[in-house]
Amino acid sequence: MSLREEAKRNLRSYGIVPKKRLGQSFLVDRESLLKIVGCASLSQEDVVLEIGAGLGFLTEYLAERAGKVIAVEVDPRLTQILRDKLRCFSNVSLVEGDILKTDVRGFNKVVSTPPYSISSPLLFWLLDKGSDLSVLAFQEEFAQRVAAPVGSKDYGRLTVAVYCRAEAELLSLIPKECFWPVPEVDSRIVRLKSKRPPFKVDDQKFFDELVKAVFSQKNRKMRNALPPLFSRLGIPKTEAIVMADALPFPDRRPRELSPEEIGLLANEALKMLRQRQRQRRKG
């Protein structure tokens, strides 16, 4: 029996209809599943986190190769299928809950075909966790944003965040027909290897806030993209404009700046803000 037919049979026997709002589209192609697992180079030393275990097809392959699998699934209807399907695997720990709200620890690798609906917040969550290696299947359009070149239409906040924390590789394409129900677009396997930050930022939180702020208006010049951020920090509008104009790259747009240049800009902006605070205390 093909995985597609098995998926349909399982869902039918448990009376489950996939929920579109949860991005429930299950990978039912054995070759693609094995490619994903192969990209993770698993061993018995690895503790693997799987996000969105779904019907357990990937979970089984992971359990056969890794020392332990932590399988997270938000849909209680699917966790019942998973309990029945995975009961023979003593190395699988099943967690029912929203991964973004669940305290999951102790894993060193992430291997998953996560719901498309949480791709962006999930990736930021993973970057903060700093696992050694992540292998994920994302929608093709989203995958292109992960490793986009500077200046391209896909380059943005996500690209910068990933570049600062991981080496990103775009690997095999997974045609949409390999999923059921069939989604609207193809997917791609993305591999992320944790790395040390390639440049120094003086305050990571401020850097992240600046990146988020300027890329929300990435086609505006920096002298126009920065004042709203400064205003939110309590700086009067006219002064915010003067400060933005005095910083590096005032005539360039966020999408034209490399992550290193954005890091330099953030450090200079922070120095300016701290100097202003010191002057106000003295005054």
N, C-alpha and C positions, 0 to 999 in steps of 0.2 A: 504493500500500500504506500502511495506517495505521501509525503508530509502534508501536502495540500488536502488530500482526502482525509487524512488522520485529523487535521485541524478542524475540518468541517464536521466530522463525526463526533469529536470531543465536544465541540461547542453545542452541537445539536443535542447530544445526550445529556448535557448539563443545563440545557435550556438557555444558552447564552447567545445574545446578539452583540457583536463588537460595537463599542461606543466610539463614534467618530470624534467626539469632543476630547476623548482621552488619547487620540492618535493610535487607536488599536488596529494595527495592521501587522500581521505576523509573518516573519521570514520563514518560508516553507520550502526553501531550496537547500538541499544537503551540501552541495558544492560551495555555496556562498557561506553557509554556517562553518564549514571546515576551513575556509579561507580566513574567516574572522578569528577562529581559534588558533590557526597556524601563525597568524601575525603577532600573537601574544607570547609565543615561545614559552609555554607553560611547563612547569615542573611540579613535583610533589612539595617543593618548598614554598609554593605560591599560595596566597590567600586571595581569591578573586571575588570582586564585587560585580554582580550583574544587576543592572537597573532595568526594571520592566521585564520580569522573567516570562510573562505571557503564558504560553502553553508548555514551556519547559524544554523545547527542542534544543536550544543553545545550552541550557543548563545541564542537560545530560552530557553533552560533549565536554563541557568544562569540568564536570565532576569526574569524568574518566581520566582527566589529565592533571588537574590541580590537587593540592593537598586539601583545600577547603574552598567551598563556594558559599558566598553570602548572597542569596537571591532575594531581591526586593520587588514586591508587586503591590501596587496601590489598589487594585480591583479585587474586593473580597470574593467575587464570583470566580475569578481565575485562581485565587490561592487554593480553593478547594480542589481544582484540577491538579494543581502543582503538588499538593499534599499526597494525592493518590498516585500521581505519576512518579514522584521522586522518593517515595517511601523506602525504596531499596538502596538509596545512597545515604550512607551514614555521614558523609562529609559535606552534606548540603544543609545549610541553615536558612530556613525560609522566614522572611520578615514581611509582614503585611503593613504597608504604610506608604506615605508620600516621601520619597527619598530626600526631598528638599526640606522636610520637617522631621526627619528621623535621624537620630544620633547613631550612625553606623561607624564602627572603628575597626582597626586591626587588619585591614586589607592592604596589599602592596600593588595590586593590579586591578584594573577595571576592564571588563570585556562585556559589551552590551550592544543591543539594538534598541536604544531607548525610545520612548514615545516622542514623535516629532514635536508635539505640542510643548515640550519642556526643554527643547534643545539648547536655547540660549541660557536660561538660568541654570540649567544642569551643568553646562560647560564652565561657567564661572564658579559654580559650587565645586567642581572637580579640580579646577586650578587652585582653589584655596586649600583643598585637601592635600595636594602635592603627592599623589601616588606615583610610584616609579614609572608605570606604563599604563596607558589607556588605549584600548582599541574599540572604536565605536562606529556604528553605521548611522550616518546622518543623511538627510536629504541633500542631493547634489548641490543645490544653491547655497545651503548653509555651509556645507563642506568647503566650498570655494571661498567663503568669507573667512574661514579659519586660517588659511595660508595665502591670502591675497597679496600681490605685490603692491608696494607703495604707489599711490596715484591711480590705481585701478578702481573701477566702480564698486568692487566688492571689499575694498580696503576700508577698515573702520575700527571702532572700539574693540570689537571681538578679536580682530587680527592683532592689535597691539597687546591686548591682554594675554593672548596665547603666546606671542613672540617673547614676552617678558618672562614666561614661566616654563615653556616647553618647546621642544623641537617637534614641529608638525609635519607629517607626511600624508599626502593624499594617495591612497592605494587603489585597490580594485573598485570598479564600478559595479553596482548591483542593480540590474534592470528592475523596473517596478513590477514586472510580471512575476518576479521571484517572491512577492509578498501576497498575502491574502487577508482581508480584501485588498484588491489592487489599488495602491495609492495613485496620485496624479503624476508624480515625478519619480525619477530614478534616485537611487541612493549611492553613497560612496563610503568605503571603509577609510576611516581616519585613524592614524596612530600618533599618539602624543607621548613623547619621552620627557620626563622631568629634567630640568636643567637649572643651573644657577642663573640668576638675572644677568643679562649681558651688559648692563650698565647700572650705575648707582643712582638711586633716587633718594633724596633727603627725607621724604615722608611718603610712604607708600599710599596711605589713605588719601592724601592730597593729590598725589599723582593720579590715582584712580578717579577721583572726583573731577579733575581737570580733563582727563581723557573722555569721560562720560559727557561732560558739558560741551566740549568743543565738537565732538563727533555727532552731537544731536543737531548740529548746524554745520556740517562738514564742508559745505560749498561756500561758506562765508570766509572772508579773510580773518586772520587771527585777531586783528585789532577790533573786529566786530563780534567775533565768537567768544572772546574772553570776558568782556564787561558784565554779561549776565551772571557769570560765576562769581565775580568780585562783588557784585551787588548783593547776591545771596549771602555773602560773608559780611555784610553790613557796611560796605564801602559806598559812599555817595556816587551817583551815576556819572557826574562830570569827572570825578577823581578816578573812577574805574576806567573810563575811556583814556585818560592820560596815562595811567599805569599800563594798560594793554598796548598802547602805542610805543611805550618805552622798552618793552620786552623784545627779545629776539623774534625774528620772522613775522613782523606785523603785516606784511603784504602777501604772505603765503597762506594757503588754505590748509585746514587740518589734514585733508586727504593727500596733501603734497608733502607732508612731514614724515620722516622716518621715525620709528619708535625712539631711537637715540636722540633725535632732535626734539621730540616731545618731552623726553626726560630732561634735557637741558633747559627747555622752556619752563617746565614745572619747577625745577630747582631754583631758577632765577625768579620766578613769580613768588615762590615761598620766601626767598630772601627779602624781596621787596615788601611782602606782607609783614614779615617779622620786624623789619626795620621801621615800618610805619607804626607797628604796635609799640616799639621801644620809644619812638619819638613822642607818641601820644602820652605814654606814661610819664616821660620827662616834662612834657608841656603842662 
